[in-house]
Amino acid sequence: MYRYKITFAYDGTNFSGFQIQPNKRTVEQTLKNAVNKIAKHPTPAIPVIGSGRTDAGVHALNQVAHFDIPYHLSNESMRKALNSILPLDILIKKAELVDNGFHARYSAHRKTYRYRVDQGEFVNPFKRNYTSHFKYPLNLEKMRKAADDLVGTHDFTSFVASGSQAKSNVRTIENITIKRDEVRNEVVFDFTGNGFLYNQVRIMVAFLLEIGSNQRPVDDVSRVLKAKDRTLARMTAPASGLYLVNVDYGTNDEKD
């Protein structure tokens, strides 16, 4: 068997998330169908293992998955074969033959997510599926100062949605940047960490927006982290503004 790592982008608008669900259109099922078509529909079917799940409406610029297939194709042939089968809202950017020890989920060192907030007076119909909308003035310096309290290793129980299956809510956030995109009239958040809990990024964004619009004090992050109480971080930002930007494995796994 040959193990391939694929890096791919998708528009999450018309997917019910990444993970396979009965009678739902998902990224994982769509990829699985394409891989098994290339493999001539073996029994049992070949699974596709992603680096992690994304929810309905969440996008990816560089998601990663792996699968094992009984046929050898060059990296470029595999990329082209998959793209010839897949729908237009998924694009395979790179396919790599890798060692069998590589695992899309367990070999990952860190991930980066981006969240885009449109600041127009009204919702832009051409951006509504790709940003969230917040028309009120935002103080970026306050948000940056508050974000500094999220950086580091913490128990993020207050920032995880119910339904999480994580055994531990302790995660490490390495970096948070908050920038204003004057051309697009957007505020853009980037989060890098060793892993993120269910809806964690969206909850943190909503919390920081409350701080930036003077609905919370700038030092409220520490209080809410210590409380370990989800009800203290009330809001969850919409899925439409969230993008998985990168999955970092720290090594070059590609084989010839």
KOLRO-880157 format. One record per residue: x, y, z of N, C-alpha, C in turn. Coordinates in steps of 0.2 Angstrom, whole numbers, plus 2048, in hexadecimal, padded with zeros to 3 digits. Layout:
N
XYZXYZXYZ
...
//
This chain:
256
8047FA800800800800804806800
80280B7FD8068127FC802817800
80581B804802820808803827805
7FE82A8037FE8318017FB836806
7FF83C8067FD84180A7FA847805
7F48498067F284E8017F1855805
7F285A8027F18618057EC864800
7E68678037E18697FF7DD86E802
7D98727FE7D58788007CE8767FE
7C98798027C28788017BE87E803
7B987F8007B48848017AF880806
7AE88280C7AA87E8107A2880810
7A188480C79A88780C79588180B
79687D806791878804792871807
79787180C79886A81079686B817
794865819791864820797862824
79D8668237A38658277A7860824
7AD85E8277B28598247B0852826
7AE85082C7AD84982D7A784682A
7A78408287A283C82579C83C82A
79683E82779083D82B78B83A826
78683682978183382477D838821
77C83781A77883B81677A842816
78084381778284A81678884B812
78985180E78F85280A79485480E
79A85080F79F8528137A685280F
7AB8558117B185580E7B484F80E
7B484B8147B78458147B4840810
7AE84080F7AA83B80B7AC83C803
7AC8438027AD8447FB7B48427F9
7B98437FD7C08417FC7C08397FC
7BD8368007BD82F8007BA82C7FA
7B582F7F77B282D7F17B782D7EB
7BB8337EB7C08347E67C582F7E6
7C882E7EC7CE8297ED7CC8227EB
7C68207ED7C48197EC7C28187E5
7C081D7E17BF81D7DA7C681C7D7
7CB81F7D97D281E7D67D48177D7
7D38157DD7D580E7DF7D08097DD
7CB80A7D87C78057D57C28027DA
7C08067DF7BB8047E47BD7FD7E8
7C27FD7EC7C47F77EF7BF7F67F5
7BF7F07F87BB7EE7FE7C07EB803
7C17EE8097BD7F480B7BF7FA808
7BB7FF8087BC8068057C2809809
7C680D8057CC8108087CA81680C
7CC8178127CA81D8167CF823815
7CD8298167D182F8157D183281C
7D783381E7D88358257DA83C825
7D68418287D88488287DC84A82E
7DF85082E7E38538337DE855839
7D88568387D385783D7CC859839
7C785A83D7C185C83A7C086483A
7BC8668357B986C8357B186C835
7AE8718377A78718387A4873831
79D87383179A87582B79B87C82A
79C87E82379E8858227A5888823
7A98848267B08868277B4884821
7B988881F7BD8878197C488581B
7C78828167CE8818177D3883811
7D88868127DD88880D7E288280C
7E487F8117E98798117E8874816
7E28718157E186B8197E5865817
7E686081B7EA85A81A7E785481B
7E884F8177E58488197EA843816
7E983D8187ED8378157E8831813
7EB82D80F7E782780D7EC82280A
7EA81B80B7EF8168087EB813802
7EF8127FD7EC8107F77F180A7F4
7EE8057F07F28007EE7F68017E7
7F58077E57F88097DE7FD80F7DF
80380E7DC8078147DC8068187D6
80581F7D88058247D380A8297D5
80D82D7D08118337D280D8387D6
81083C7D980D8417DD8088457D9
80B8477D380784C7CF8018487CB
8028427CA7FD83E7C77F783D7CC
7F983C7D27F483B7D77F08427D8
7F48477D97F084E7D97EB84F7D4
7EE84E7CD7E984F7C87E384A7C7
7E58447C97DF83F7C97DA8417CE
7DC8437D47D78457D97D384B7D7
7D68507D47D38567D27CE8557CC
7D08507C87CB84F7C37C584C7C5
7C58497CB7BF8467CE7BB84A7D2
7BE84E7D67BB8527DC7B78587D9
7B285A7DD7AE8607DB7B28667DC
7AF86B7D97B38727D97B48757DF
7B18737E57B28767EB7B78727EF
7BB86E7EC7C186B7EF7C786B7EA
7CD86D7EC7D286D7E87D886A7EB
7DB8647E87E18617EB7E78667E8
7EB8697ED7F086D7EB7F78697EB
7F78647EF7FD8607EF7FC8597F1
7FF8547ED7FF84D7EF80684A7F0
8078477F680E8447F780E83D7F9
8128397F68138327F98178337FF
81583080581983180B81A82A80E
81E82A81481F82481781982281B
81881C81C81281981F81281B827
81781E82A817821830813827831
81282B82B80F83182B80883082D
8058358317FE8358327FB83C832
7F683D82E7F484482D7F2847834
7EF8438387ED84683F7F2846844
7F58408457FA83F84B80184284A
80284384380984684280984D842
80485184380385884280685B848
80A86084880D86484D80986A84F
80686D84A80287384C7FE875846
7F98798487F487B8427F3883843
7F288683D7F088D83D7E988E83A
7E589283E7DE89383B7DE89B83A
7DA89D8357D98A48347D18A5835
7D08AB8377C98AD8387C88B4835
7C38B58307C28BC82D7BC8BF82F
7BC8C58317B68C98337B58CF82E
7B08CF82B7AE8D58267AB8DA82B
7AE8E08297AB8E682D7A78EB829
7A48E88247A08ED8207998EF824
7968F48227908F682578B8F1825
78A8ED81F7858E881E7898E281C
7868DC81C7898D681A78A8D6812
7908D58107918D480978F8CE806
78B8CE8017888C77FF78D8C37FC
7938C67F97988C27F679D8BF7FB
79D8C28027A18C080779E8BC80D
7978BB80C7948B98127958B1814
7988AD80F79A8A78107A18A6812
7A58AB8127AC8AB8127AF8AF818
7AA8B381B7AC8B78217A68B7826
7A88B982C7A28BB8307A18C382F
79C8C683379B8CD83279A8D0839
79E8D583A79E8D984079F8E183E
7998E583E79A8EB83C79C8F1841
79D8EF84779E8F384C7A68F584D
7A88FB84F7AF8FC84F7B28F8854
7B98F68527BD8F18567C38F5858
7C58F485E7CC8F68617D18F0860
7D58F085B7D98EA85A7DF8EA85F
7E18EF8627E68EF8687E38EC86E
7DD8ED86F7DA8E98757D98E2874
7D78E086E7D78D986C7DD8D686C
7E38D986A7E98D686A7EC8D5871
7EA8DA8757EC8D987C7E98D387F
7E28D387E7DF8CD8817E18C687E
7E38C68777E58C08747EB8BE877
7EF8C287A7F68C087D7F48BC883
7EF8BC8867ED8B888C7EB8B188A
7E98B08837E78AA8817ED8A687F
7F38A987D7F98A687B7FC8A2881
7FE89C87F8018988847FD892885
7FF88E88A7FC88788C7F6889891
7F088788F7EB8898947E5883894
7E18838997DB87F8987D6883895
7D488188F7CF88588B7C888388C
7C68808927BF87E8937BA883892
7BC88A8947B788F8927B689188B
7BA88E8877BA8908807B988A87B
7B688587E7B487F87A7AD87E87A
7AA87C8747A387B8747A1874877
79A87487979886D87B798869875
79986287679A85D8717A185C870
7A585F8737AC85D8727AE856874
7B28538717B484C8737BB84B875
7BE8518767C58518787C684F87F
7CB84B8817CC8488877CF84E88C
7D28538897D585888D7D485F889
7D286488D7D186A88A7D786F88A
7DD86C88C7E387088C7E6870885
7E88768837EB87787D7F087C87D
7F587D8787FA8828787F9886872
7F788D8737F789186D7FE89586D
80189486780889786680889F864
8038A08608038A785E7FC8A985B
7FA8B085D7F48B285A7F58B9857
7F38BA8517F48C184E7ED8C484C
7EC8CA84D7E68CD84B7E88D3846
7E68D38407E88D983C7E18DC838
7E28E28367DD8E58327DF8E582B
7DA8E28277DB8E281F7D78E881D
7DB8ED81B7D78F38197D48F3812
7D78EF80E7D48EE8077CE8EA807
7CD8E580B7C78E180C7C28E3811
7C58E88157C18EB81B7BF8E5820
7C48E18217C48DB8267C98DC82C
7C78D88317CC8D78367CD8CF836
7D38CE8367D68C78357D98C483B
7D78BF83D7DA8BB8437DE8B5841
7E48B48437E88AE8427EA8AB848
7E88A48497EA8A084F7EE89A84D
7F489A8517F88948507F9890856
7F888A8567F888685C7F987E85B
7FA87B8607FB87385F7F586F85E
7F087385F7E987085D7E4874860
7DE87385E7D88788607D2873861
7CE8758667C88728697C2874864
7BD8708657B78718627B4878862
7B487C85D7B288385C7B6888860
7BC8858627C088A8667C2890863
7C489085D7C68968597C089B858
7BB8988577B589C8567B28A085C
7B389C8627B189F8687B68A486A
7BD8A38697C28A886B7C18AE867
7BF8AE8607BE8B385C7B88B885F
7B38B48607AD8B88637AE8BB869
7B28B886D7B48BB8747B98C2873
7BD8C186E7C28C786D7BE8CC869
7B98CB8657B58D08627B18D4868
7AF8D086D7AB8D48727B08D8876
7B68D68777BB8DB87A7BD8E1875
7BD8DF86F7BF8E586A7BA8EA869
7B38E886B7AE8EC86A7AB8EF871
7B08EE8767AF8F187D7A98EE880
7A78E787F7A28E48827A58E0888
7AB8DF8887AF8DC88E7B58E088F
7B88DF8957BE8E28977C48DE894
7C98E28937CF8DF88F7D28D9893
7D28D98997D58D489D7D08CE89F
7CB8CD89B7C68C889D7C88C189B
7CD8C08977CF8BA8957D18B689B
7D58B989F7D88B58A57D38B28A9
7CE8B78AB7C88B58AF7C48AF8AC
7C38AF8A67BF8AA8A37C38A38A2
7C98A48A07CD89E8A07CD89A8A7
7CE89E8AC7CF89B8B37C88988B5
7C389B8B37BC8988B57BA8918B2
7BD8908AC7BC8898A97B48898A8
7B188E8A57A988E8A57A789189E
7A588C89A7A388E89379E894893
79A8948987948998987978A0898
79D8A189A7A18A889B7A38AA894
7A48A688F7A68A88887A08A6884
79B8AB8847948A98827948A887A
7978AB8767968AB86F79B8A786B
7988A586579D8A186079C8A585A
7A28A78577A28AA85079F8A584B
79C8A884679A8A384079F89F83D
79D89983A7A28958377A5898831
7A189C82D7A389F8277AA8A3827
7AC8A582C7B28A982C7B88A582E
7B889F82F7BD89B8317C189782C
7C789782C7CB8938277D188F82A
7D28898287D888582A7DD887825
7E288B8287E788E8237ED889822
7EF8858277F58818277F587C82C
7F887682A7FA87182F80186F82E
80587083480C87083480E869837
81286683381585F83581C85F837
82086583582686683882C862834
82A85E82F82E85A82B82C85A824
83185882082F85681982E84F818
82884D817826846817826843810
82784780B82684580482C840802
82983B7FE82E8367FB82E8377F3
8338347F08338347E982E82F7E6
//
